[in-house]
Amino acid sequence: MFVTRFAPSPTGYLHKGHAYSGLTAYAAARAAGGRFLLRLEDIDATRCRPEYEAAIYEDLAWLGLEWEQPVRRQSEHLAEYDAALERLIAKDLVYRCFRTRSELQNEFAAAPHGPMDAFRGAPLPPEEEAQRLAAGQSYAWRLSLAKAETLLGGFSHLTYFVEGEGWTAARPEVGGDVVLARKDVRTSYHLASVVDDALQGVTHVIRGVDLIDAAHVHRLLQALLDLPTPVYRHHSLVLGPDGKRLAKRDKAETLRSLRERGVTPAEIRRELGFD
């Protein structure tokens, strides 16, 4: 059966870009006679707020979407992401990275050919790592592309199906040694998303073209964790008057404010192409 999901983060109020993504997935599920799931990516405890979560339910219901219950909240399933990370640790596929964000930015700026596309690193010598851990230094668990490539015998056989494009070769190198967890944040978007899609039986991942590169990383994680690979569809983005995609950080007008101005769900759906 066709199963897809919409997975917003409750870090702000939804805007028309979210509406388009949610409606796209919902329409696809209905057209296929399948299931539509709502999932909350609320692992960022510093930015997620209960009022934003409540607003997600209100906004989506206002748009006419219906979803299965219960809603999966990632913050309630950290043990499952821990277990996936432990599997990767046991296979020696991850390492502790103690570099700070500012250190990484300086490295990127000093690259001889301009900014590096993705970070590649290696574990510290055991004695130095032990000293840093004893000192309580923060670190991130990074996926080692080098170790993964050795284990799998290369990446050339990793493929996934993209609707409208066909079979696509995965290029995990676009993400580099991605962060899978931090000392103070037990999972990342990449790891949680892959684990959730498998556990929820998601057959079709429908999301914006801004997440095309994520599919390459997710395909690698699926191979390393022996998880199924869904079909992918990448939809276009809703752009603002400045030609840039709508974003919370740019204070795009929210569905909440549109509703308060008297805009109707029918008008939103019509504008976004869902008559």
C-alpha positions as CSV (number, residue, x, y, z in Angstrom):
1,M,0.0,0.0,0.0
2,F,1.0,3.6,-0.7
3,V,2.1,5.3,2.5
4,T,3.5,8.8,2.7
5,R,4.0,11.5,5.3
6,F,4.3,15.2,6.1
7,A,6.9,15.9,8.7
8,P,7.1,19.6,9.8
9,S,9.2,20.8,12.8
10,P,7.3,22.8,15.5
11,T,9.9,25.6,15.5
12,G,7.5,28.2,14.2
13,Y,4.2,28.8,12.5
14,L,3.5,27.1,9.1
15,H,3.5,29.2,5.9
16,K,2.3,28.6,2.3
17,G,5.4,26.5,1.5
18,H,4.5,24.1,4.3
19,A,0.9,24.1,3.0
20,Y,2.1,23.2,-0.5
21,S,4.2,20.3,0.7
22,G,1.5,18.9,3.0
23,L,-1.1,19.2,0.3
24,T,1.1,17.6,-2.2
25,A,1.7,14.5,0.0
26,Y,-1.9,14.4,1.0
27,A,-3.2,14.6,-2.6
28,A,-0.8,11.8,-3.6
29,A,-2.0,9.5,-0.8
30,R,-5.6,10.1,-1.7
31,A,-5.0,9.6,-5.4
32,A,-3.3,6.2,-4.7
33,G,-5.9,5.2,-2.2
34,G,-3.1,5.1,0.4
35,R,-2.3,6.3,3.8
36,F,-1.2,9.8,4.9
37,L,0.8,10.2,8.1
38,L,1.7,13.3,10.1
39,R,5.0,13.2,11.9
40,L,6.5,15.9,14.1
41,E,10.3,16.4,13.9
42,D,10.6,17.9,17.3
43,I,14.1,16.7,18.3
44,D,15.4,20.3,18.7
45,A,14.3,21.0,22.2
46,T,15.8,24.5,22.2
47,R,13.5,25.7,19.3
48,C,10.4,23.5,19.4
49,R,7.4,24.9,21.3
50,P,4.1,23.4,22.3
51,E,2.2,26.3,20.8
52,Y,3.8,25.7,17.4
53,E,2.8,22.0,17.6
54,A,-0.7,23.0,18.4
55,A,-0.7,25.4,15.5
56,I,0.4,22.7,13.1
57,Y,-2.7,20.6,13.9
58,E,-4.9,23.7,13.7
59,D,-3.5,24.9,10.4
60,L,-3.5,21.5,8.6
61,A,-7.1,20.8,9.7
62,W,-8.1,24.3,8.5
63,L,-6.6,23.4,5.1
64,G,-8.7,20.2,5.0
65,L,-6.1,17.6,5.7
66,E,-6.8,14.5,7.7
67,W,-4.2,12.2,9.1
68,E,-3.9,9.0,11.1
69,Q,-3.6,8.9,14.8
70,P,-1.4,8.8,16.9
71,V,0.9,11.4,15.4
72,R,4.5,10.2,15.8
73,R,6.6,12.8,17.8
74,Q,10.3,12.1,17.4
75,S,11.0,13.4,20.9
76,E,9.1,10.3,22.2
77,H,11.2,7.8,20.3
78,L,14.8,8.8,21.1
79,A,15.6,5.3,22.3
80,E,14.9,4.0,18.8
81,Y,17.4,6.4,17.3
82,D,19.9,5.6,20.0
83,A,19.6,1.9,19.0
84,A,20.3,2.7,15.4
85,L,23.3,4.8,16.3
86,E,24.6,2.0,18.5
87,R,24.4,-0.4,15.6
88,L,26.6,2.0,13.6
89,I,29.0,2.4,16.5
90,A,29.3,-1.4,16.8
91,K,30.2,-1.5,13.1
92,D,32.8,1.2,13.6
93,L,31.0,3.4,11.0
94,V,30.9,6.6,13.1
95,Y,33.5,8.6,15.1
96,R,33.5,11.4,17.6
97,C,34.2,14.8,16.1
98,F,35.2,17.5,18.5
99,R,35.5,20.4,16.0
100,T,33.3,23.4,16.8
101,R,31.2,25.1,14.2
102,S,33.6,28.1,14.1
103,E,36.5,25.8,13.5
104,L,34.8,24.1,10.7
105,Q,33.9,27.5,9.1
106,N,37.5,28.5,9.3
107,E,38.6,25.3,7.6
108,F,36.0,25.9,4.8
109,A,37.3,29.4,4.3
110,A,40.9,28.3,4.1
111,A,40.2,25.6,1.5
112,P,42.4,26.2,-1.6
113,H,39.6,25.9,-4.1
114,G,37.0,27.8,-2.1
115,P,34.5,26.4,0.4
116,M,34.4,22.7,0.7
117,D,31.2,21.0,-0.3
118,A,31.2,18.6,2.6
119,F,33.3,17.8,5.7
120,R,35.4,14.7,5.7
121,G,37.3,13.8,8.9
122,A,38.6,10.9,11.0
123,P,38.6,9.9,14.6
124,L,41.2,11.3,17.0
125,P,44.0,9.1,18.4
126,P,42.6,7.2,21.3
127,E,44.6,8.9,23.9
128,E,43.7,12.4,22.8
129,E,40.0,11.4,22.5
130,A,40.1,10.0,26.0
131,Q,41.5,13.3,27.3
132,R,38.9,15.4,25.6
133,L,36.1,13.1,26.9
134,A,37.5,13.3,30.4
135,A,37.5,17.1,30.1
136,G,33.8,17.1,29.2
137,Q,34.3,18.5,25.7
138,S,31.3,18.5,23.4
139,Y,31.4,16.3,20.3
140,A,29.3,15.1,17.4
141,W,28.9,11.6,16.1
142,R,29.8,11.7,12.4
143,L,29.2,9.0,9.8
144,S,32.5,7.9,8.3
145,L,32.2,7.8,4.5
146,A,35.5,6.1,4.3
147,K,34.5,3.3,6.6
148,A,31.1,3.0,4.9
149,E,32.6,2.8,1.5
150,T,34.9,0.1,2.6
151,L,32.2,-1.9,4.3
152,L,29.9,-1.7,1.2
153,G,32.6,-2.2,-1.4
154,G,31.9,1.2,-2.8
155,F,28.8,3.3,-3.5
156,S,28.3,2.5,-7.2
157,H,25.5,-0.1,-6.5
158,L,23.5,2.3,-4.3
159,T,20.5,3.5,-6.2
160,Y,17.0,4.8,-5.5
161,F,13.9,5.5,-7.6
162,V,12.8,9.1,-8.1
163,E,9.3,9.7,-9.6
164,G,9.6,11.5,-13.0
165,E,13.3,10.7,-13.2
166,G,13.7,7.0,-12.8
167,W,16.6,5.1,-11.1
168,T,19.2,7.5,-9.6
169,A,22.7,6.7,-8.4
170,A,23.2,7.7,-4.8
171,R,26.1,10.1,-4.2
172,P,26.6,10.1,-0.4
173,E,29.7,12.1,-0.8
174,V,27.6,15.2,-1.3
175,G,26.8,15.2,2.4
176,G,30.3,14.4,3.6
177,D,30.7,12.9,7.0
178,V,27.3,14.0,8.2
179,V,26.4,14.5,11.9
180,L,24.1,11.7,13.2
181,A,24.0,12.9,16.8
182,R,25.6,15.2,19.3
183,K,26.5,14.9,22.9
184,D,23.6,17.1,23.9
185,V,21.2,16.2,21.0
186,R,20.7,12.4,20.7
187,T,19.8,12.3,17.0
188,S,19.9,14.2,13.8
189,Y,17.4,14.9,11.0
190,H,19.1,12.3,8.8
191,L,19.1,9.4,11.3
192,A,15.7,10.1,12.7
193,S,14.1,10.5,9.3
194,V,15.5,7.2,8.0
195,V,14.5,5.2,11.1
196,D,11.0,6.7,11.2
197,D,10.3,6.1,7.5
198,A,11.2,2.4,8.0
199,L,9.3,1.9,11.2
200,Q,6.2,3.6,9.8
201,G,6.3,1.7,6.6
202,V,6.6,4.8,4.4
203,T,6.7,3.8,0.7
204,H,6.9,7.2,-0.8
205,V,8.9,10.2,0.5
206,I,7.5,13.4,-0.9
207,R,9.4,16.6,-0.1
208,G,10.8,19.8,-1.6
209,V,13.7,20.0,-4.1
210,D,15.7,21.7,-1.3
211,L,16.1,18.2,0.2
212,I,17.4,16.4,-2.9
213,D,20.8,16.0,-1.5
214,A,19.4,14.4,1.7
215,A,18.2,11.4,-0.4
216,H,21.8,10.5,-1.2
217,V,22.7,10.4,2.5
218,H,19.5,8.6,3.5
219,R,20.1,5.9,0.9
220,L,23.5,5.2,2.4
221,L,22.0,5.0,5.9
222,Q,19.4,2.6,4.7
223,A,22.1,0.3,3.3
224,L,24.1,0.5,6.5
225,L,21.1,-0.2,8.7
226,D,19.5,-2.8,6.4
227,L,16.3,-0.6,6.0
228,P,14.0,-0.5,3.0
229,T,14.4,2.3,0.4
230,P,11.2,4.2,-0.4
231,V,10.4,5.9,-3.7
232,Y,11.2,9.6,-3.7
233,R,9.4,12.6,-5.2
234,H,10.8,16.1,-5.0
235,H,8.3,18.9,-5.5
236,S,8.9,22.5,-6.4
237,L,9.1,25.2,-3.8
238,V,6.8,28.2,-3.1
239,L,8.7,31.4,-3.7
240,G,8.2,34.8,-2.2
241,P,8.1,38.1,-4.1
242,D,11.9,38.3,-3.9
243,G,12.2,35.0,-5.7
244,K,13.5,33.2,-2.7
245,R,11.8,30.2,-1.1
246,L,9.6,30.9,1.8
247,A,11.3,30.2,5.1
248,K,10.5,30.7,8.8
249,R,13.8,32.5,9.4
250,D,12.8,35.1,6.8
251,K,9.5,35.6,8.6
252,A,7.3,34.4,5.7
253,E,3.7,35.2,6.2
254,T,2.1,32.4,8.2
255,L,-1.1,30.5,7.6
256,R,-2.2,31.7,10.9
257,S,-1.9,35.4,9.8
258,L,-3.5,34.6,6.5
259,R,-6.5,33.1,8.3
260,E,-6.7,36.1,10.6
261,R,-6.8,38.4,7.5
262,G,-9.8,36.5,6.2
263,V,-8.1,34.3,3.6
264,T,-10.0,31.1,3.2
265,P,-8.6,27.5,2.8
266,A,-10.2,27.3,-0.6
267,E,-8.3,30.4,-1.7
268,I,-5.0,29.0,-0.4
269,R,-5.6,25.6,-2.1
270,R,-6.6,27.3,-5.4
271,E,-3.5,29.5,-5.3
272,L,-1.3,26.5,-4.7
273,G,-2.9,24.5,-7.5
274,F,-5.2,22.2,-5.4
275,D,-8.7,23.2,-6.6
